[in-house]
Structures are given as structure tokens and as C-alpha cells.
Amino acid sequence: MIDSSKDSRHGFVLTTVPGVRLRVLHMVRDSRAVAFSWQRARPRPEVHWTSAEMPRYTALYVARMWIVGNLLAVLLRRRSRGQLVRYEDLVTDPACLEDLTRADNTPTEFVHQPVERLLHSVSGNPLRFDERGSRPMRLDDAWRQGLRRRDYLLVTAATAPLLKLYGYALRRSTRG
């Protein structure tokens, strides 16, 4: 079973279920990219009876959510078997997921699906409702130019220890 939720609480519950052998894929994305994403206006396609947008959050709120979510994912990875994958690495080399399936003869069928199908099924991503089906994944780095300087500095300062741990540059640049 693959649970693509973004909430580690589901994983912690699964660690208590007898007979469940939990493997965790902790996917992390640069906190500044996440902040930029949550500030964009995005339609809610599942709300078809009226026009509605996904919620938008402040940079500081997103930074707090990002820190808590990633720290919980680290704890969950320690309680179970798991792997850390950076979004940017997955986009450039989808084969990095195969390491997750090598040990213990874990089934690999899901790894050989188009990666965009895996990611776009995740809760909260409006692309999961796109009738055109899977679209090729591409590196989305619009945040590098689009995130306001104030928000960039705020999110960088708040999340710097984890950004550094995950191998992200702390200075603003046009590359990761």
C-alpha cells in the first residue's frame, strides 16, 4: 500500500499496527519554494459548483509548517525504514527512488510508473484533477525570481539549519 499523504501522523499510526512493515519516503523541497507555492493563487478544481481558490499562507506560517513537517518526517524515518529524497533530485533523476525498494525485496511496481503520476496524486496538488492525465515533471524554480526578498530572507532565516542539513544553498542564486 502506498500512502501519499503529507501528514506524518499516518505513518506513526502505521508503526503501531502488527504485521505492517513500514517504509518511508521522506520527500523534501526547498522551504522557499514551498513558501512561494503557498502564496500563489491556485483554483480548486474539485469545487466545481463555484469559483474557489486554494488557501494561501504567509511566509512565516509556511516556514513553521515546513520545519514541523520535516522534523516529524525525520522522527518517522528513524522509527521505520526510510529514505530521504530531495524534490530537485527526483525531478532530475527519478531512478533515485529505486534505492527505497532494493532492501527486503520490496515490490517495485510503483517506482516504474511515471514519476509525475506519483507526485501529482499527493493531497493538495490541483494537478491531481487534471483531465489531460500525466504531464512530464519539470523543475519548478519560479520561486527563485518570484519570491519577494523579504519572504526569501524570512523563510531562509527560519529554516536555515534544516536547509543546510538537506544540502540547500542559503544564498539566493538562480541554481539550487
N, C-alpha and C positions, 0 to 999 in steps of 0.2 A: 504494500500500500504506500502511496506517495501522498503526503500531506504538504501542500504548498502554502500553508498559512505563514503569516509573518509574525505570529504570536508564539513565543517560546513556551507559554503555559501549556499548550497542547503537547509539546514534547515532554515536559516534566510529568504530565499525567501518564503519558505512554511509558515512561520509565518505571512506573509502578504496576503495570499490567503484566501478570505472569505470562511467560511464553512469547512476549514481544521482544524482538531483537532490534533495537532502535539504532539507526544510522542517521546522523545529522549532517546536512549540507548547510553550512553557515555561509550564506552569500552576503558579502558586504559591498557597499557602494560608497564612494566618497561622500562625506556628510554635506559638503557644499552642493554637490549635485542633487542630493536628496532635498535639501532646503529649497533650491531653485525649482525643483519639480513640484513641491507642495505649494509654491507661490503662483504657479501658472493657473490660468483659468482653463478648466477641462470640463467638457459636458459629461453628464451622467447618462449614458445611452440606455441603461436599464430602466430609467424613468422615462417611459415613452408617452405618458399622458399629459406631460407638461414639460416646459424647458427647465432644466435644473443643472447645476454645476456641482462638481466635487468640492468638498470643503477646502479652504486654503488656510495655511497656518503661518505664523510668524517664524522668522529665522531662529529665534531663541527657543521657541516651543519645539521646532523640528530638531534642533541640536539636543535638547533634553531627551526627546523620544529616541533619537539615534543612539545616544550614549546608553540609555537604559536597555534598549532592544539588543544592542551588541554585547553588552555585559551579560545579559541573560543568555544570549546565544553561546557565549564563551563558557558559562557555567554548564549549560546543557551539553555542549560538546565534551566537556570533561567528564560528565556523568554517563556518557554514551560514546559510541564510536562516531567519529565525525571528521569532517574536513572543512577547512576554510577556503573559500574561493572568492576572489575579487571579481566584481561585475566586469570590469575592464579586461581582465584576463580571460574570462569566459567568452566575451564577445570576440576577442582576437584568436582564441584557441579553445573551441568547445570540447576538444578531447581531454581537457583538464578534469572533466567530470569522471572520466574512466577510472581514476585512482580510487574514487569512492566505492566502486563496485568490485575491485580486484580481490579484496580480502574476503574470506569466508564464502566464496562462490556466490556472492550476491547477484541476483538476476540483473542483466544489463540492458534489457529491452528499452527502458526509458531513456538511457543515455543516447541511444541511436535514433531517437526522434529528433526532428529539427529543434534546435535549442530554443528558437523563438516560441514554439508551442509550449514548452515547459515554463518559460518565464511569463508569457502573456496570459497564462491561466491563473497567475497569482492574484489573490484578493486585492482589490483596489485599482487594478490596472484596467482602464477603459478599453484597451485593445482586446480584452478577452471577449468583447461583444462585437468585434469587427466581423462583418459578414464575408469579407474577402478572404478569410482564413489566415493562415500563417503568412507573415511577411518576414523577409530576411532581417536578421538582427544587425544593428549597426551601432557603433559607439555614439552615444548621445552626449556630446560635450558642450551643448549650447550654454550650459551654466557658466563656462569659463568667460564668456563675453556678457552673458545676460544677468548674472547675479550682481546685485548692487554692491558696491565696495564696502559699505557699512555692514551689510549682511555677511559678505565674504569674511570680513575681519572678525565679526562676532562669532560666526559658526566655527571658523578656524581656531580661534582662541578657546572656545568652549570644548572643542572635540580634539584638540591637538595631541594629547597623549595617545588616544586610540588611532588617530590618523597616522601617526608615526609608527605605531605598532603594526598597522596594516600595510605600511610601505607607501603611504601617500606623501607627496611633497607638501610642505606647509606654505611655500611661497606661491603666489599667483603666477601661473605660466599658461601657455597655450597648449601644453602637453602634460600628461599625467605623471 
